[in-house]
């Protein structure tokens, strides 16, 4: 596992960005610098008394002079968005992680970008990067109504204006009611990049299967891990630290991360749902039982990494590079 870089920042500005959304501009504090980033990257934002929460970077042109994130106020949340909307103000000091990117924009002749709600954040940066490079793409943005549309000035300006299609569920133009023409015509040269709630991603997968797209043409990032709700019948196993040979029992009720933290093993832990990638750890020996939404199918088949926050083991022992 790689050591996390923690960066002190200051909130430069907070702006309303469509009903229920707030954009924050973050600048590095003196003697620090913001690392460059590529579309699809996110940061951990460490919220006082709550802990880290993950937000996609959505500033223009991969700018490293400041980072921009956009946060939707969620009533059913663990408190992160509530705290940001009701307590953060310009001038506040915070800490963030360096950017991580488990949702990169892969090379393709053509792109179809599908955004559900605040899932627009990583896809906006992707669309602008594609447009700057002269690439071909369509961006379909699904939101409840026009008032909740985020980033409207950027989406309505060139070079994106002619590439963006707005869909409002209040007008019965949701993905469940209407399928964009581009999705009904499978194209082996098109990558579909998507971000949104679980139901949105599942509906998109169903439509693509119905119209004969290949599964590896879809790359997505979701807000939560549906595997966690379906877990059951866990069995115990041991983890071993390669540096010391020390072994620890992981009971059916425990996660690997909980056991490691109890043993005072230094690990980076953030979402605890297998969606952010901060706890990815190398596997020296053994077979993981992958339950995350971060590693690709190829990476899971390789069995050389594991997300210790939620995944388990198929073998009696997992030897970790710790």
C-alpha positions in Angstrom: 0.0 0.0 0.0 1.3 3.5 -0.9 1.6 6.2 1.8 -1.1 8.8 1.4 -0.1 12.4 0.9 -2.0 14.8 3.1 -2.3 18.4 1.9 -3.4 21.4 4.0 -5.8 23.6 2.0 -7.9 26.7 2.4 -11.4 27.2 1.0 -11.0 30.0 -1.5 -14.6 30.3 -2.6 -18.0 28.6 -2.2 -20.7 29.0 -4.8 -24.2 27.7 -5.4 -24.1 25.4 -8.4 -27.7 24.5 -9.2 -30.3 23.9 -6.5 -28.9 21.7 -3.7 -25.4 21.8 -5.0 -22.3 23.7 -3.7 -19.0 24.1 -5.4 -15.9 24.6 -3.3 -12.6 25.9 -4.6 -9.6 24.7 -2.6 -6.1 26.3 -2.7 -3.0 24.9 -1.1 -1.7 26.5 2.0 1.8 28.2 2.1 4.7 25.8 1.4 2.4 23.2 -0.2 1.4 22.6 -3.8 -1.5 20.8 -5.4 -0.5 17.8 -7.6 -1.7 17.7 -11.2 -4.6 15.5 -12.0 -6.4 13.8 -14.9 -10.2 13.5 -15.5 -11.8 10.9 -13.3 -9.6 11.7 -10.3 -11.0 12.3 -6.8 -9.7 13.5 -3.5 -10.5 12.6 0.2 -11.8 15.7 2.0 -11.3 15.3 5.7 -14.4 16.8 7.4 -14.0 17.8 11.1 -15.7 15.3 13.5 -16.9 13.2 10.6 -13.9 11.9 8.7 -12.9 11.5 5.1 -15.3 11.8 2.2 -14.6 11.3 -1.5 -15.3 14.0 -4.1 -14.4 14.0 -7.8 -12.3 16.9 -9.1 -14.3 18.9 -11.6 -12.2 22.0 -12.2 -11.4 23.2 -15.7 -8.4 22.0 -17.6 -6.9 19.9 -14.9 -5.9 23.1 -13.2 -3.5 22.6 -10.2 -3.8 26.3 -9.0 -6.9 25.2 -7.2 -9.1 22.1 -6.9 -12.9 22.3 -7.4 -15.4 19.9 -6.0 -19.2 20.0 -6.1 -21.2 18.6 -3.3 -24.9 17.7 -3.4 -26.9 18.2 -0.2 -28.1 14.7 0.7 -30.8 14.2 3.4 -30.0 10.5 3.8 -26.2 10.7 4.3 -23.6 10.1 7.0 -23.4 13.9 7.5 -20.6 14.9 5.2 -22.7 16.9 2.8 -24.8 18.4 5.6 -21.6 19.7 7.3 -20.2 21.1 4.1 -23.4 22.9 3.2 -24.2 24.2 6.7 -20.8 24.9 8.3 -18.1 25.4 5.7 -17.2 29.0 4.8 -14.5 30.7 2.7 -11.2 31.0 4.6 -11.7 27.7 6.5 -8.6 25.5 6.7 -9.0 21.8 5.8 -6.9 18.8 4.8 -7.3 16.7 1.7 -5.5 13.7 0.2 -3.6 13.8 -3.1 -5.8 12.9 -6.1 -6.4 9.2 -6.8 -7.8 7.9 -10.1 -9.6 4.6 -10.3 -11.9 6.0 -13.1 -9.5 7.1 -15.8 -10.6 8.2 -19.2 -9.4 5.4 -21.4 -8.4 5.8 -25.1 -11.2 5.4 -27.6 -12.2 6.8 -31.0 -15.6 7.8 -29.6 -17.2 8.3 -26.1 -20.7 8.2 -24.7 -20.7 9.9 -21.3 -23.7 9.1 -19.0 -24.2 11.2 -15.9 -26.8 10.6 -13.2 -27.3 13.6 -10.9 -24.1 14.7 -9.2 -22.3 12.0 -11.2 -21.8 14.9 -13.7 -18.6 15.9 -11.7 -16.0 13.5 -13.2 -17.7 13.3 -16.6 -17.6 17.1 -17.0 -13.8 17.1 -16.8 -13.7 14.1 -19.2 -16.0 15.9 -21.7 -13.9 19.0 -21.7 -10.7 17.0 -22.1 -12.1 15.1 -25.1 -13.4 18.3 -26.7 -10.0 20.0 -26.3 -8.3 17.1 -28.0 -10.8 17.2 -30.9 -12.4 13.9 -29.9 -15.9 12.7 -30.5 -18.3 12.4 -27.6 -21.9 12.8 -26.4 -22.7 13.8 -22.8 -26.1 12.8 -21.5 -26.9 14.5 -18.2 -29.8 13.2 -16.1 -31.2 15.3 -13.3 -34.6 15.9 -11.8 -35.3 19.4 -13.2 -33.5 22.3 -14.8 -33.1 24.1 -11.5 -30.9 21.3 -10.2 -28.6 21.4 -13.2 -25.0 21.9 -12.1 -22.2 23.6 -14.2 -24.8 25.0 -16.6 -22.5 27.8 -17.9 -19.7 25.4 -18.7 -22.1 22.8 -20.3 -23.8 25.5 -22.4 -20.6 27.1 -23.7 -18.3 25.9 -26.5 -16.8 23.4 -27.0 -19.5 21.4 -25.1 -22.8 23.1 -26.1 -23.4 20.9 -29.1 -22.3 17.7 -27.4 -24.5 17.9 -24.3 -28.1 16.5 -23.9 -30.1 17.3 -20.8 -32.7 14.8 -19.5 -35.2 15.8 -16.7 -36.9 13.1 -14.8 -39.7 15.5 -13.7 -40.6 15.6 -17.5 -40.5 11.8 -17.8 -37.2 11.9 -19.6 -35.3 9.6 -17.3 -33.2 6.7 -18.4 -36.0 4.3 -17.3 -38.5 6.0 -19.6 -36.4 7.0 -22.6 -33.3 5.5 -24.1 -31.0 7.8 -26.1 -30.6 6.9 -29.7 -26.8 6.5 -29.2 -27.4 3.7 -26.8 -29.7 1.8 -29.2 -26.9 1.5 -31.8 -24.0 -0.5 -30.3 -20.7 0.6 -31.7 -17.5 -1.4 -31.0 -15.4 1.8 -31.2 -17.3 3.6 -28.5 -16.5 3.6 -24.8 -19.3 4.4 -22.4 -18.2 6.2 -19.3 -20.9 6.5 -16.5 -21.3 7.9 -13.0 -24.4 7.9 -10.9 -26.6 6.2 -8.3 -26.8 2.4 -8.3 -30.2 2.3 -9.9 -28.9 4.5 -12.8 -25.9 2.3 -13.4 -28.0 -0.9 -13.3 -30.5 0.5 -15.8 -27.6 1.5 -18.1 -26.1 -2.0 -17.9 -29.5 -3.5 -18.7 -30.0 -1.2 -21.7 -26.5 -1.9 -23.1 -27.0 -5.7 -22.7 -30.4 -5.4 -24.5 -28.7 -3.6 -27.4 -25.7 -6.0 -27.7 -22.9 -3.8 -26.3 -19.9 -5.7 -24.9 -19.6 -5.6 -21.1 -16.0 -4.2 -21.3 -17.2 -1.1 -23.2 -18.8 0.2 -20.0 -16.7 1.9 -17.4 -18.5 3.4 -14.4 -18.2 4.9 -11.0 -21.0 4.5 -8.5 -21.9 6.2 -5.2 -22.1 3.1 -3.1 -21.2 -0.6 -3.2 -24.3 -2.9 -3.7 -22.1 -5.9 -2.8 -22.2 -4.9 0.8 -25.9 -5.3 1.1 -25.7 -8.8 -0.3 -23.0 -10.2 2.0 -23.7 -13.2 4.2 -22.3 -16.5 5.1 -18.8 -15.1 5.9 -16.2 -17.5 7.2 -13.1 -16.9 9.2 -9.6 -16.7 7.8 -6.1 -15.4 8.7 -4.1 -12.5 7.4 -0.3 -12.5 7.6 2.0 -9.5 7.5 4.8 -10.2 5.1 7.2 -7.9 7.0 6.9 -9.7 10.4 5.1 -13.0 9.7 2.6 -12.1 12.4 -0.8 -13.7 11.8 -4.2 -12.4 12.8 -7.6 -14.0 12.8 -10.4 -12.3 10.9 -13.7 -13.5 12.2 -16.9 -13.6 10.1 -18.1 -10.4 11.8 -14.9 -8.5 11.2 -13.2 -6.8 8.3 -9.5 -7.0 7.5 -9.3 -3.3 8.1 -10.8 -3.6 11.6 -8.3 -6.4 12.5 -5.4 -4.4 11.2 -6.3 -1.3 13.0 -6.8 -3.2 16.3 -3.3 -4.6 15.8 -2.0 -1.0 15.4 -1.1 -1.6 11.8 -0.9 1.7 9.9 -3.3 1.6 7.0 -5.2 4.3 5.0 -8.9 4.0 5.4 -11.6 6.2 3.9 -14.9 5.2 2.4 -15.0 1.7 4.1 -17.3 0.6 1.2 -14.8 -0.5 -1.4 -15.5 2.5 -3.7 -12.6 4.9 -3.2 -9.4 2.8 -3.4 -7.5 4.4 -0.5 -7.0 1.0 1.3 -5.8 -1.0 -1.7 -3.1 -3.3 -0.5 -0.8 -5.7 -2.3 -1.3 -9.4 -1.8 1.8 -11.6 -1.6 0.0 -15.0 -1.3 -3.5 -16.3 -1.0 -6.7 -15.7 -2.9 -8.8 -12.7 -2.2 -12.6 -12.7 -2.2 -13.1 -9.3 -4.0 -16.2 -7.3 -2.9 -15.2 -3.8 -4.0 -16.2 -1.6 -6.9 -12.7 -0.2 -7.5 -10.5 -2.9 -9.0 -11.1 -3.8 -12.6 -12.1 -7.4 -13.6 -8.6 -7.9 -14.8 -7.1 -6.7 -11.5 -9.4 -8.9 -9.5 -8.5 -11.9 -11.7 -4.8 -11.2 -11.1 -5.4 -11.4 -7.3 -2.4 -9.3 -6.5 -4.3 -6.5 -4.7 -7.2 -6.3 -2.2 -9.4 -3.6 -0.7 -9.0 -4.4 3.0 -12.1 -2.4 4.0 -14.6 -4.8 2.6 -13.1 -7.8 0.7 -12.3 -11.1 2.3 -10.4 -14.3 1.5 -11.2 -17.5 -0.4 -8.0 -19.1 1.0 -7.3 -19.9 4.6 -4.5 -17.3 4.7 -3.9 -14.0 3.0 -0.3 -12.7 3.1 -0.4 -8.9 2.8 2.5 -6.6 1.8 2.4 -4.9 5.2 
